[in-house]
Amino acid sequence: MAGRLSFANITALAPMVRVGTLPMRLLALDYGADVVYCEELIDIKMAQCRRVENEVLQTVDFVAPDDRVMFRTCEKEKQRVVFQMVRQEVARAHAFLLTSRVLVVLQGTADPDRALAVARLVEKDVAAIDVNMGCPKEYSTKGGMGAALLSDPDKIEAILRKLLEDTLTLARRIEKTGVAAVAVHGRFKDERPRHPVHCDYIGAVARAVAVPVIANGGSLDLVKTHGDIQAFRAAAGASSVMLARAAMWNPSVFRSAGPLPLHDVMIQYLKYALRYDNHAFNSKYCLCQMLRDKVESALGKRVQAAQNNQELSEAFDLVAVFEETQAALEARRDALQSPERRRDHVIAVDGDVTTMALKFQRREYPPQLTPKMFLLEWSRRQKLEQPTYQTVQRAQDRGFQSTVTVENRKYRSSLWEKSKKFAEQASAVVCLRARGIPESRVGQENGGRPHKRKTEDGRDVGQEKRKKQAGDGERETGGS
């Protein structure tokens, strides 16, 4: 990994919670950022994730046990994206915000083994790994500190000198571990963005170490346009600069030719969000941050009211783009789910067990129908015994894996599910696809629904029986 990414003389998109997701990172790269950081991700949560190659979106996803995508990346940013891990408890205790940018993880979270496990999980898909360490000193804010210090300038000077000395000592120790660079956010623990950034402190760190120092914290008072970036770099005496809020408000701040109209930037952001299936509420949050004081405008109110990507698209008159994007993704999904493709997905046939790597996706099936119900209907029509399921649970993450038996053959998914019900559904999907059974048409009549036997008053006498035998109809899966 070393040598792939230089931190000298760069401008970077800083890590920002809820902002630094894939659409924002790609947009920053389009506008001229040299390096982009993902949002801060807690190591203990990432350690539980599995790496999934998303062939529909053409991304690599790191998926939590509850199926949430914690980190999504793609080939376009692979050589320039920095993955940042952080331990939440440490992040709260910073007296002076100092983070290390590392190519090899040596220290920085409370559990080195866990940090190494996370680094190994993502190392093939990112350009560098960042450990948000912070200063290890925890200074008390009580007992004469804070506003009370204003009446004691000698004490203020003594504290600042001590704090700077400790920061420089820490920076030198960090450098010896082999880090590629050190980023310094020039504010104290109790200071907020409205307080001036301490360029002198950043400069002191830069003079104390030989590795590149990346200056951070200048968005509000120093950096408003691309032309201000060099001035901030010079004022801080740093090798490089990273931008957070200035880039969040308008990512085209990275353009050397000057910023673009905000409305155009927001449209480009939304196009990326649609293309990579970004969560609508995350997209809405980022768009509202760009709107800033115009969030109560007519456009801002439409954005705030949107509940999904389609409604966000409507707010920006991008309905045609939304429909085209959805159609393209659906076509790719259909191609991947074709019978020929499904047979290619059989990854192992060991004796009487067929295994495929797939997850149960509830949205792929009609309302109130599940793969288990399809399989049950098919078995009935073939006059076979009812499918039987055996499910196990592993201790480390309480994940479930189920095996379904049909005609003395067994089928299972190699991917573990968050619940017993979902695991059984996944095994039913493996059986259907391995046998080449068209899932959406099994036993279906009358507009794509299973034929219903009704009494004279129109009641469906077979529906409850099928639900009971299948074990988890729509009511039990909760429509997830």
DOGULUM-402981 format. One record per atom (N, C-alpha, C, O): x, y, z. Coordinates in steps of 0.001 Angstrom, whole numbers, plus 500000, padded with zeros to 6 digits. Example, Ala and Ser with C-alpha at 12.3 -4.5 7.8 and 13.67 -1.06 7.14 Angstrom:
513190494310507800512300495500507800513200496700507800514236496681508465512850497750507080513670498940507140512900500030507870513409501138508039
***
This chain:
500822498795500000500000500000500000500858501257500000500462502279499439502039501189500630502892502362500724503301502817499338503561502003498452503353504125499164503768504688497909502645504948496939502846505631495935501482504429497207500362504623496302499756506012496435499178506526495477499876506616497590499224507899497824500171508840498539500738508495499576500341510028497985501200511031498608500327512046499350499277512457498857500775512439500527500043513433501314500718514800501253500295515732501936501758514921500443502459516189500309501797517041499229501478516549498147501594518316499533501047519282498567499711518832497968499517518872496753498808518409498831497487517979498381496406518847499001496630519536499997495232518799498392494022519370498982493031518233499122492756517516498161492497518072500318491681516897500612490300517269501121490110518318501738489341516396500854488026516472501502488168515831502863488490514647502964487929516601503912488109516103505275487017515111505650485936515134505060487281514238506622486245513310507081485142514066507801485412514877508686483887513797507416482729514443508038481612513429508206481192512791507241481136513284509425480048512359509708478809512748508900478417513915508881478197511771508236476974511906507442477184512659506131476283512689505293478343513261505941478601514019504720479540513264503787479320513241502576480580512648504333481611512041503513481264510689502934482109509794502910480036510518502467479653509272501822480037509326500343480528510347499861479814508232499632480327508088498277479943509224497326480822509709496613478683509682497269478355510756496320479178512027496544479642512641495583479359512423497803480126513634498095481597513444497753482243514365497252482124512269498018483537512029497718483791512085496211484768512685495764482913511462495438483086511475493981482950512889493427483668513272492504482031513657493991481839515029493539483083515867493831483514516657492991483657515694495022484869516436495377486018516085494429486780516963494023486140514811494079487182514415493126486941515038491757487885515483491104485687515073491318485365515703490035485800517164490002486245517665488970485668517841491140485944519270491187487409519599491462487793520768491422488235518587491739489661518862491873490324518438493164491526518653493322489592517841494101490237517353495322491237516258494954490973515432494080492384516260495626493398515239495364493114513954496128493377512856495636492576514099497331492318512967498223490971513200498891490611514340499184490226512131499130488945512257499833488899511262500984489321510113500851488383511721502107488228510879503296486768510458503443485855511248503203486565509222503834485210508798504164484831509376505515485683509902506232483574509282505858483152509735507181483790508856508249484162507716507973483920509376509467484520508610510546483664507387510851482458507507511066484292506204510870483572504962511112484157504270512329485372504103512435483297503872513239483735503293514506484256501881514278483599501058513641485446501615514807486122500352514516485315499129514932485285498137514203484667499181516078483960498001516570482791497630515668482440496456515555482182498632515021481085498353514095481625497799512776481047496878512200482733498365512305483318497885511060483842496462511206483818495694510244484312496105512387484861494767512588483804493685512402484140492527512156482544494047512516481457493086512359480964492986510914480110492156510602481505493834510035481002493881508657481583492772507788482630492200508092480885492489506714481389491591505681481558492391504391480808493331504129482533492012503606482790492688502332481933492049501245481961490834501052481169492883500535480258492391499507480514493154498210480502494385498200480742492440497135480854493073495823479453493234495248478800492257494881479007494473495176477662494790494701477710494921493181478116495956492654477294493869492483477406493856491032476388494769490365476609495225489243475293495036491030474285495928490453474790497361490448474715498039489424475300497827491576475801499198491679477247499322491227477755500426491036477903498184491057479330498162490710480154498857491793481006499701491516479871498476493011480560499014494176481053497869495050480705496709494833481864498214496036482215497288497106481559497825498365481798498968498755480738497009499002479994497421500185480496496658501408480807495470501329480568497354502528480896496720503795479621496755504632479177497808505088479051495571504816477678495449505295477652494896506716478276493875507008476924495580507594476794495173508987475846493979509113475114493679508170475847493295510256474944492154510450473469492494510254472677491619509904473089493762510476471692494150510277471417494599508842470367495176508559472371494331507931472261494631506501472439496102506158472221496481505008472821496937507098473139498327506778474506498400506109475447497721506517474600499234505076475885499451504420476641500513505215476251501681505226477716500106505875478494501027506696479457501857505854479715503021506159479988501250504791480950501941503933480789501407502515480794500196502297480648502307501564480503501931500149481549502680499343481722503887499516482252501970498458483262502601497629483183502018496218482457501054495977483931502609495295483905502141493909485272502344493282486146502985493864485447501796492099486741501817491428487231503239491169488433503499491220486315504154490891486691505522490523487508506217491603488358507050491288487269505893492867487982506581493950489040505710494610489686506142495565489223504504494121490055503525494819491454504033495130491975503763496212492068504754494218493447505209494417493542506487495247494641506956495542492379507060495630492440508359496322491528508463497534491394509546498103490904507381497940490027507441499106490774506939500337491479505932500291490603507660501428491213507301502706490113506828503643489125507528503865490294505647504182489327505091505139489732505508506543490873505291506950488819506099507275489134506537508637488348505736509655487125505629509576489071505175510611488411504500511731488639505317512995489646506014513125487700505224513916487769506008515147487096505222516249486164504457516004487575505418517462486893504853518628486133505972519302486717506990519672484831505790519464483962506879519887484378507492521208484345508712521367484773506647522167485113507174523487486335508088523418486399509104524109487314507715522567488510508547522430488163509870521778488681510915522172487291509833520787486976511038520038486362512108520914486496513295520617485695511719521981485048512695522848486045513374523796485742514425524362487220512785523970488114513243525025489259514105524540490202514352525293489204514571523300490341515317522765490483516688523426489539517476523469491676516949523934491960518296524422492397519168523252492028520339523163493175518593522370493574519297521153493395518300520024493940517197520083492649518662519008492270517694517983493443517410517063493793518230516215494046516247517236495199515846516451494937514451515922494734513528516711494936514269514609494686512950514045495839512542513155496450513386512499496139511269513126497220510772512283496654510154511026495601509517511069497342510333509895496949509749508627497973508662508323499132508978508057497586507414508354498557506336508317498337505429507130497207505248506675499422504855506626499343503833505601499441502452506228498957501474505657500048502366507370500107501107508106499570501364509500500060502257510191498582500608509927497948500841511217498832500273512316499087499069512358499294501138513200500161500708514286499523500922515656499767500153516585498728501939515774498096502229517059496955503190516814496769503664515693496186503482517856495198504531517693493792504168518102492975505073518271493450502889518275492164502553518845492461501795520121493601501399520363491455501595520927491671500947522214492072499479522042492676498897522944491748498880520908492029497477520675492854497344519400492287497369518308494186497202519503495031497115518307494641495963517398494686496103516176494258494825517969493884493678517147492644493985516320492545493593515158491704494688516933490489495048516198490816496055515098490276495968513995491689496999515394492098497968514374492747497265513195492485497604512041493595496286513486494264495551512419493258494749511598493376494658510376492266494167512276491245493398511558490456494278510603490160493874509479490114495485511051489376496414510184490250496846509022489786496921507885491519497131509306492435497548508241492557496467507174492550496763505979492668495229507602492786494134506640491493493936505854491516493494504705490376494264506477489089494120505804488972495061504606488434494691503563489482496282504768489266497306503737490500497610502893490397498358501921491653497062503228492906497527502632492958497373501114493638498159500454492272496400500543492331496197499099491461497181498324491552497264497099490628497916499029489652498773498362489861500262498614489084501080498124490897500631499371491164502033499660492635502334499418493462501427499325492948503621499319494327504029499067495141504154500342496361503991500326494472504439501437495170504597502717494188504407503848492974504471503658494734504171505034493919503973506233494308505008507263495488505245507522493294505616507842493486506712508789492981506267510151491882505727510274493798506500511174493358506225512542493185507542513269494159508256513503491951507871513628491672509099514357492029508853515811491278508227516559493211509369516200493742509064517519493417510145518535492903509856519615493716511381518190493521512465519147494594512466520212495283511469520427494723513597520873495679513699521965495244512804523123494073512847523500496138511990523708495740511084524772495497511781526102494924511173527006495915513051526255495685513770527501494222514164527629493612514607526656493659514007528809492286514420529042492307515527530094492547515282531276492050516742529634492128517892530519490755518190531106489734518146530420490768518487532369489511518819533037489058520212532638489863521130532478487740520344532481487183521664532151486518522292533365485824523304533258486736521687534501486113522201535720487160522855536616488352522851536309486706523397537691487602523916538714488486525061538264489711524953538320487896526147537821488670527325537484489052527423536035489713528382535637488656526455535228488980526555533812487825527212533071486858527660533687487927527267531750486877527900530963486876529397531152487926530039531114485708529948531355485566531397531466486328531953532656486763533104532629486497531149533704487198531634534897488647531977534602489247532789535307489223531363533557490623531623533235490855533039532710491981533535532727489803533674532252489973534997531655490587535986532638491234536953532235490383535744533908490931536647534917492334536249535356492892536871536261492913535230534737494234534747535132495081534490533886495285533338533504495578535560533246496347535384532004497603534551532181498001533847531253498255534610533370499453533799533575499126532311533491499888531516532940497963531959534057497550530563534024497213530131532594497518529013532179496574531049531846496267530751530448497544530426529689497608529438528958498582531285529871499841531075529158500484529750529548500997529030528691500457529425530851501081528188531317500381526967530723501026525999530319499058527032530680498296525901530137498589525729528651498816524612528185498585526839527903498808526746526463500204526235526149500387525439525228501209526701526931502570526216526707502654524710526961503261523972526185502041524268528048502070522844528393501348522030527331501815520967526922500212522538526893499435521814525881500213521709524570500221520657523932500856522782524178501638522734522950502807521769523080503100521011522155503469521800524226504585520882524432504129519436524333504794518609523709502990519132524952502471517760524896502080517375523473502291516238523051501515518319522743501117518041521366502326517755520498502310516816519702503383518558520643504596518345519851505260517016520209505755516306519334505265516689521499505832515402521924505069514248521294505662513282520814503744514361521302502915513316520703503159513228519202503244512131518651503273514372518536503494514364517089504795513658516737504853512889515778505844513923517520507128513269517244507036511762517471507620510980516721506302511358518508506140509922518767505343509266517645505653508153517219504327509957517177503529509415516071504394509237514834504300508226514138505235510224514568506081510162513379506966508931513400507208508326512356507454508552514572508375507418514685507687506089514383508363505100514100506366506050514438505675504790514155505655504463512671505329503339512289506002505442511820506020505188510389504827505733509637504541505283508528504122506696510217502954507250509541503376508015508299504511508478508182502427508134507370502706508843506126502509510344506271503117511122505536501671510757507204501381512177507388500653512370508703500180511407509308500565513615509144499826513970510346498909515135510006499356516132509438497648515020510343496695516113510125496365516765511455496123516082512450496356518073511466496110518816512697494916519740512512494904520584511616493916519575513362492790520504513400493099521526514484493169521183515664493279522764514091493810523776514992492816524393515956492649525613515988492155523557516742491271524080517793491374523208519031491749522037518964491029523815520172491035523089521420489697522388521616488733522628520889489667521523522612488481520712522875487230521548523052486178521212522509487329522622523798486148523421524126485840524476523078484852525200523206486660524578522049486411525564521000485506524981519927485470523769519712484786525851519268483839525461518234484226526136516924485121526981516908483562525774515818483930526362514533483936527882514508484653528480513705483142528528515383483112529998515381484404530602515930484673531785515719485206529795516633486470530295517169487545530274516083487545529377515240488448531234516088489522531272515075490393530025515150490639529493516233490856529563513995491745528416513956493141528857514385493569529964514058493847528002515110495192528325515619496243527891514608496806526802514723496504528724513633497499528389512617498894528245513226499719527481512724499153528984514312500471528903514940500725527520515527501852527026515490499687526896516066499846525550516611500083524537515488500920523643515610499338524691514399499545523792513267500973523940512756501635522947512456501449525185512658502804525435512196503854524841513109504883524347512647503592524888514420504546524311515371504682522811515171505782522265515246503560522146514915503611520708514642504355520450513339505163519526513255504085521267512322504729521087511020506247521201511135506987520484510462506705522119512003508154522293512178508765521178513014509972520944512958507935520495513783508454519477514704508635518112514058509342517260514597508002517893512903508075516581512269508517516732510820508428517811510235508998515619510250509466515641508865508391515183507885508463515504506699507395514436508364506338513960507471505401515118507140505358516099507882504643515025506028503711516095505681502686516337506777502176515393507379502390517591507030501336517979507969500189518582507168500400519449506319498974518117507445497782518577506741497011519508507669496576519099508746496844520745507254496141521735508074494636521587507893494139521447506776493920521621509016492459521500508992491864522535509934492498522916510919490652522992509641489939523895510537489801525317510024489371526198510768490160525563508761490139526935508269488916527331507471488897528401506864487892526489507460486761526729506554486037528046506800485727528760505847485764528381508046484900529526508310485599530860508090485080531711507368486777531061508701487391532378508683488501532538507652488903533665507363489010531435507084490134531555506162489830531077504739490296531693503780489084530026504583488860529448503257487400529582502851486517528935503415487169530428501870485826530590501313485788530233499833484746529841499309486929530370499159487038530025497745488321529233497535489137529107498448488495528702496330489689527931496019490951528779496188491995528266496591490858530049495888492021530915496013492516531077497432493667531458497645491659530793498420492050530930499826492820529717500341493443529786501401492785528623499612493412527398500111494912527580500288495479527175501303495552528190499295496991528390499383497351529333500517498376529153501174496518530335500750496780531277501844496703530565503196497509530836504086495745529663503353495622528891504596496839527989504763497382527860505860497260527367503669498431526494503713499659527275504200500425526800505039499826528486503651500983529295504016500895529785505457501890529787506181499678530206505874499505530721507239499794529652508281500316529944509356499445528392507949499647527302508892501029526675508763501423525857509595501759527051507734503071526463507533502997524967507276503915524221507616501899524539506674501660523112506464501972522707505036502066523547504142502133521408504836502375520892503498501091520829502685501099521066501477499972520505503362498712520276502668497549520852503460497706521311504591496370520816502830495155521366503455494021520378503249493903519761502190493183520231504279491937519496504105490771520403504489490866521198505424489682520270503757488522521127503956487309520299504361487030519247503787486600520799505359485373520130505794484170520988505425483534520751504398483854521971506242482607522731506029482592523501504708481554523582504051483729524060504318483751524786503046483376523865501893482687524275500958483837522608501964483500521638500925482076521130501084481406520839500093481609521021502316480237520582502562479239521597502002478208521210501453479537522897502137478631523943501674478621524035500151477582524297499546479776523819499539479851523825498076481109523071497657482200523640497681480978521804497272482147520993496926482962521560495779484120521180495605482384522464494987483160523034493887484201524032494384484861524679493572484363524170495694485452524973496244486805524401495811487812525110495827486831523133495428488069522506494974488424522889493537489522522580493076487515523556492821487770523907491415488751525071491311488516526150491856489839524837490610490810525920490418490236527027489536490679528173489608489248526686488702488636527691487829487559528501488535486955529387487932487316528207489803486308528947490550485062528120490813484820527129490125484264528518491806483091527734492190482001527765491134481910528701490340481177526729491138480021526649490261478777527098491011478774527107492242477715527472490294476456527808490971476005526638491839476070525481491422475552526948493035475206525904493993474142524962493453474205523756493694473175525488492735472105524647492220472672523576491282472231522427491317473641523947490448474272522975489552475024521908490336475006520731489975475680522325491402476425521390492245475470520399492909475751519202492973474348520906493398473380520030494060472800519010493090472554517865493469472583519410491860472064518475490853473084517376490583472718516204490495474357517737490452475387516733490214475513515789491413475727514588491252475376516351492611475408515501493815474265514493493780474470513304494027473068514968493473471902514091493485472021513006492417471588511875492638472596513330491277472791512313490238473692511187490746473421510013490495474759511545491456475612510517492053474843509724493109474980508504493196474034510421493908473264509748494956472307508723494361472136507636494912471682509068493235470771508139492572471550506968491963471153505809492087472653507292491312473434506246490639473942505203491624473991504018491296474319505624492820474891504700493790473940504380494935474365503924495996472646504620494714471607504216495658471907504705497078471759503966498051472326505955497170472592506526498486471293506629499267470239506901498692471362506415500561470147506472501376469535507871501272470231508877501414468237507921501024467565509196500769467745510186501909467910511382501670467715509706503134467816510642504255469234511190504403469423512310504876470223510403503999471578510928503980471728511964502882472349513006503090471159511684501706471212512654500603470516513944500995471013515036500718469372513816501634468623514998502062469438515832503045469453517060502962470109515167503970470937515882504942472025516689504237472232517861504549472722516059503280473807516750502571473283517923501756473907518983501724472150517746501101471564518825500310471156519996501200471331521157500830470615519686502368470233520767503302471458521513503809471395522722504031472586520801503999473813521477504417474299522423503328474825523494503632474131522048502077474518522936500980473608524158500912474065525259500605472338523967501193471398525090501138471667526118502227471435527309502020472147525681503371472482526554504502471335527497504850470274527039505274471525528803504680470503529767505073469318529802504116468341530507504368469393529052503022468272528977502087467451527715502293466640527342501445467670527065503423466963525818503671465460526018503841464685525073503700465049527254504146463617527543504281463038528125502995461896528584502988463802528112501918463297528553500625462310527519500092462120526460500690461683527838498956460732526895498366461424525566498047460878524495498312462641525647497469463378524425497174463750523691498454463623522470498545464211524452499439464602523847500702463459523107501367463661522028501924462277523663501317461119523005501930460755521724501193460338520746501813460914521727499853460641520504499101461656519419499450461314518243499567462913519839499613463953518878499989463676518310501374463784517102501585463324519170502310463058518707503665461857517774503730461819516862504556460880518000502866459670517181502892459854515844502192459050514934502394460883515703501378461087514475500604461347513292501530462068513402502522460742512164501183460893510956501982461652509851501250461965508817501841461945510062499983462669509050499226463390509722498058463246510923497832464158508938497331464951509496496234464084510035495103464463510998494436462941509431494888462055509935493839461563511339494175461525512209493305461187511562495429460702512883495828461828513911495826461587515079495523463043513506496155464183514412496023464390514787494558464673515942494240464247513812493676464387514074492248463316515037491757463591515913490937462115514878492249461031515776491859461328517205492294460989518150491582461953517373493447462272518716493944463216519454493000463176520680492900464068518693492309465050519302491403464692519093489928465526519302489047463463518684489669463009518436488290463893517395487599464236517539486425464252516361488330465097515297487793464350513966487713464956512902487840463043514026487503462251512799487461462730511890486332462838510678486514463019512470485167463488511670484033464817510990484361465029509829484011465709511719485034466997511135485430466776510005486425467407508952486331465879510229487376465561509184488358465053507925487661465517506822487951464106508087486745463520506934486060464550506215485197464581504985485159465394506977484503466432506359483675467438505590484536467865504491484180467806506181485663468762505519486559468175504243487132468843503210487182466925504317487565466276503133488118466141502038487068466341500858487359465801502437485844465651501450484770466984500770484476467031499561484249468067501545484478469389500976484206469800499998485301470328498923485015469556500372486551469887499476487659469025498224487634469507497126487911467750498390487303466843497246487239467251496288486126467197495070486294467660496848484988468101496006483880469345495211484271469461494027483955470275495876484964471470495171485417471116494089486426471671492990486400470182494418487318469741493428488310469079492226487641469321491082488026468245492491486639467581491395485928468596490511485211468472489287485202469603491145484611470619490368483908471380489464484871471711488324484546471651489997486066472361489207487069471506488093487632472027487094488128470167488263487558469257487278488110468703486330487059467808485544487371469197486372485822468718485477484779469054484037485144470009483804485885468283483053484638468559481650484971469997481245484669470615480515485444470542481729483516471916481381483178472892481934484211473826481257484640472644483190484597473523483826485586473401483134486939474391482977487654472185482722487288471975482069488578472755480763488660473320480439489705472787480021487574473542478785487602475034479067487792475752478303488437475482480187487211476886480558487406477180480887488862478326480794489302476138481276489622476338481666491009476414480470491949476640480667493143476237479246491473476391478081492331477872477931492639478658477550491771478243478225493850479667478271494168480199476951494705481412476740494731479311476061495131479796474782495649478686473746495601477537474014495949479066472556495160478168471404495230478960470292495895479814469663495270478674470060497142479419469093497936478465467982498352477649468154499257478578466842497681477669465746497985476252466118497617475950466372496451475382466151498613473983466478498358473648467911498761472472468257498875474676468764498982474451470150499411474898471117498312476046471075497869473986471982497878474297473039496916474323474370497655473374474706498363475410475132497494475590476388498225475791477535497258476535477414496285475125478655497526475281479879496734475442481053497689474948481022498816476137482085497229476341483287498052475281484318497701475424485040496714474228484396498488473183485390498230472445485712499515472501484972500497471753486840499475470943487298500604469482487326500200469153487472499023468608487184501188467174487329500940466833488811500855467063489566501800466284489222499713465875490610499497464348490650499375463797490266498343463683491103500400462223491054500444461582491854499316460519491488498814462226492939498922461623493808497919461552493149496539460845493638495658462270492056496347462280491410495039461061490529494799460898489966493716460201490410495818459066489511495701457753490266495854457698491300496520456692489746495235455390490423495332454923490525496778455338489728497619454061491499497076453526491636498440452878490342498918452183489670498154453101490001500157452519488849500833452971487516500256452355486487500536454029487509499461454599486267498946456083486225499286456749487260499311456599485024499547458008484850499880458557483658499114457780482851498604459887483524499017460472482354498363460003481041498978459819480057498263459809481013500288459324479779500923457939479410500414457636478234500214457110480412500208455780480128499694455850479642498245455129478719497866456716480259497434456919479795496067457365478338496060456833477516495315458362478030496911458903476675496946457862475670497419457791474551496911457063476073498384456003475190498880454980474908497785454576473760497600454554475942497056453588475758495977454157474845494887453461473970494371455427475058494545456055474228493520456110472771493966455828471867493179456473472541495226456554471169495741455194470494495694455098469311495370454157471228496010452815470659495944452453470253494525451911469172494294452758471125493583452421470837492185453213469638491659452731468881490816454432469480492169455242468339491756454933467092492579455544466043492378453973467212493516453582466111494397454763465585495206454952464380495374455564466558495707456709466224496546456379466475498009455403467146498343457215465919498865457051466205500288457339467677500548458091468321499815456735468186501590456932469590501949458405469850502282459013469035502976459010470968501806460406471293502141460604471395503654459732471878504376461751470937504113462073471030505541463308471901505724464196471924504872463357472612506838464434473585507087465146473255508398464520472945509411466466473333508344467289473209509544468159474458509647468860474810508699468114475121510792468791476415510953469759476365512121469457475799513171470936476972511923471937477068512992472275478532513218472045479379512355472824478815514390473227480176514746474665480152515232475046479303516038475477481111514724476864481173515173477004482165516317476255483137516406477960481912517179478064482670518423478612484072518240478157484995518916479600484267517326480317485533517309479458486739516957479689487829517479478466486564516076477620487701515720476134487356515726475303488163515310475800486146516203474415485680516310473732485629514941472515485785514836474535485408513894473979485258512564473364483880512375473689482939513099472465483768511388471745482516511145472040481988509743472234482753508798472067480668509635472206480001508340471273478799508326471241478004509266470519478682507246469512477628507164469786476729505962470348477169504959469388475479506076469490474507504989468105473931504725467448473435505640467664473997503478466365473440503110466594472136502349467501472039501523465772471148502633465870469857501968464654469641501077463509469718501523464936469369499807463897469090498814464348467890497996465433467906497415463522466847497946463867465630497213465228465083497630466033464678496792465468465079498924466698464536499493467951465310499105469066464844499342467778466488498512468913467359498242468820468589499142467728469039499489469975469119499509470025470238500450470556471490499773471422471429498900470010472641500198470374473924499611470562474942500735469770475010501675471622475724500615471838476767501629472600477927501019473254477781499986472511479101501676473328480260501306474573480283502172474526479970503361475684480659501561476922480775502339476964482059503157477837482221504010476020482984502903475960484242503650475001484092504819473931483498504682475377484620505944474573484496507158473593485651507248473898486774506845472419485367507778471345486355507867471145486826509303471639486223510256470401487930509424470202488531510744469126487833511564469013488077512765468337486974510940467261486286511660467063484894511083467466484607509956466436484037511874466141482676511438465213482697510223465392481910509293464241483575510226463278483643509127463959484039507822463693483448506775464832485032507885465530485461506678466472484363506180466633484185504973467094483629507106467988482539506705467212481460505967467699480926504971466017481130506436465196480130505757464781480622504374464776479852503413464437481894504275464077482452502974465259482367501999465079482034500827466469482670502489467653482623501630467899481214501110468242481032499942467727480223501968467928478845501516466879478457500479467179477712499546465649478955500634464615478683499633464984479312498292464743478714497243465566480514498315465997481171497084467080480346496401467049480172495183468046479832497183469100478995496610468492477787495894468894477442494784467525477159496544466878475988495933466190476360494625466348475668493620465428477449494635464698477863493443465643478192492291465413477784491153466706478932492596467621479358491545468496478216491047468770478120489851468935477353491951469765476230491531468984475277490629469555474646489740467683475176490862466846474299490049466304475007488805465643474382487976466582476311488672466109477043487516464618477289487526464009477440486466464021477331488698462581477564488822462325479068488782462904479794489591461484479568487879461187481011487813460414481451489045459223481167489179461092482138489931460510482450491245459228483262491173458308483033491959459152484203490247457993485108490215456765484483489571455705485107489530456892483248489062455750482665488355455305481331488933454325480755488462456009480826489950455676479514490479454270479507491053453968480256491982453401478649490494452044478507491023451221479752490915450270479912491680451539480665489989450851481940489935449864482002488783450166481586487664448700482518489067447676482768488072447000484075488441447309484676489471446084484510487603445272485686487928446130486891488275446037487430489378446982487322487313447762488541487524448981488345488357449471489300488959449510487106488420450778486924489115450646486525490555451651486540491266449473486169491037449296485691492400448943484204492380448356483737491404449280483451493419448901482048493478447392481908493358446639482729493880446954480848492659445536480619492497444882480446493863445387479693494696443793481116494100443126481105495396441826480317495324440977480583494473441675479347496220440428478608496314439499479378497232439841479620498390438334479769496743437440480626497499436100479968497725435658479134496934435459480348498811434105479910499090433148480829498374433566481772497701431856480558498517430863481364497807430888482822498235430551483704497445431284483087499478431310484478499930432627485165499593432851486303500006433512484482498841434730485133498356435926485016499275436976485582498973435810484299500398436946484172501308437987483213500753437651482207500128439270483538500990440373482687500546440630481645501626441200481959502670440211480406501379440301479384502420441704478783502516442026478118503500442555479017501482443878478405501499444979479321501979446078478862502292444697480635502042445766481588502344446369481375503727447590481337503874445514481235504747446048481083506091446811479769506240447816479698506948446316478725505560447020477450505638448413477556505029449383477041505585448509478231503876449811478392503233450748479206504106451926478872504241450223480283504704451065481115505575451596480298506757452765480405507126450734479497507331451153478705508488452231477711508112453194477531508857452083477053506949453065476073506517454369476744506096455454476240506386454260477865505420455478478549504969456236479169506116457459479297506058455525479557507158456189480003508380456442481468508500456646481959509610456440482208507392456690483643507532456174484410506333456942484837505472454903484574506290454291485416505270454603486864505524455425487187506381453960487731504797454248489169504901454070489668506319454845490506506781453063489167507019452814489661508384453989489343509294454320490142510170454634488182509105455706487774509995457033488416509639457833488707510528457281488643508362458546489278507974458493490771508167459525491440508110457307491309508394457179492744508619457422493570507390457616494782507483457415492930506219457595493678504982458993494197504772459203495101503963459971493634505494461332494154505391462010493658504149463166493997503899
***
